[in-house]
Amino acid sequence: MNTVYGVSSDLTGNAYDAVMVLWRYLENHYGLRMVQAAIRPHMTYVVGECRKPRALATKLDEIAFKIEPHEIHIDGIDVFEGPHPVVFLKVAKTAYLEQVYHQLHDAMTEAGMSVQKQYQPAQWVPHVTLAFRDVPPQSLTPIVQELAALSYHVKSRLASVDLIHVTKPRHTYMATWPFRGVSPSV
């Protein structure tokens, strides 16, 4: 049986704290709780089905050694439209972030993951999810307007990669690997 897994990096510092505040705000004012299944604020690289989680873990162990800790820039609110809209913070797509994404995407594909469409290279949008699955259509516009009125210019250092078993009601963090790459300029 195929099981769904995700590969992500947890936010750190002020960005982590800011997203936790937003999650609580959306829960208290709109009753939105589904995003909390993720447990920790993060940016996801890939999500997909796989029969062999050990193969995913082996590849992540190999590749984390090559990736440097890196900074992401979070700026602004947006929405993935659809029957179940997703409200998210935008993450700037830098050349290095794209390189990391492609390394992780390719490694997970080689390990047997069938990556979901929205996490394929042509569709991938780096983001931090604020609300999904439980956003009532009538609340979407007020939520976006309220959040857009606030300023979200924050940075986060991504220092590790996580393998997550995507389950309900809460995801399970299976393992975490620190990024151990060293910049050639060091």
C-alpha positions, 0 to 999 in steps of 0.5 A: 500500500502506498503511503503519503510522505512529505519532505520539508524544512521547519522555519526558525526564529521570528518566522516560526514564531510569526506563523504560530501566532497566525495559526492561533489567530486563524483558529481563534477567529475563524475556527481553522485548525487543519493546518495544525496537523503539520505540527510545526511551521515549515516550507515543503519541497515535495509530497507524494506516495511511496511504498518504501519510506526507508529508501526516502530516508536513505536518500535524504541522509545522502543529500542533506550532506550536500546542502548548505543551511540557507535563508528564505525570505517570506513576503506576502499572502497568496491563495491556491484557488480550488474547491479547498483553497489554501492560504499561504505566505509567499517565499521568494524563489531564489536560485539556491532555493530552486537548486535545493528543491531540484536536488530533493525532488530528484532524490525522492523520485529516484527513491520511488516517490510518486510526487504530487502534481503541485510539487512537480518542478513546473508547478512548485511554488515555495510557500508556508501554509497558513490554512487549508482544507477547512477554509469556508469559501465565504471566509476566504476574502475576509481572511486574505484581506485581514492578513494582507493588511499586515506586513510579512517581511521576515527571514528564516534560516532553514537548517535541516530537512524532515521526512514526514508521514502525512497522516490525520489528524496529525502528521508524524515526523519520521526523521530530521537531517541537518544540512551539512553542506559547506559553502565553497567560499568558506 
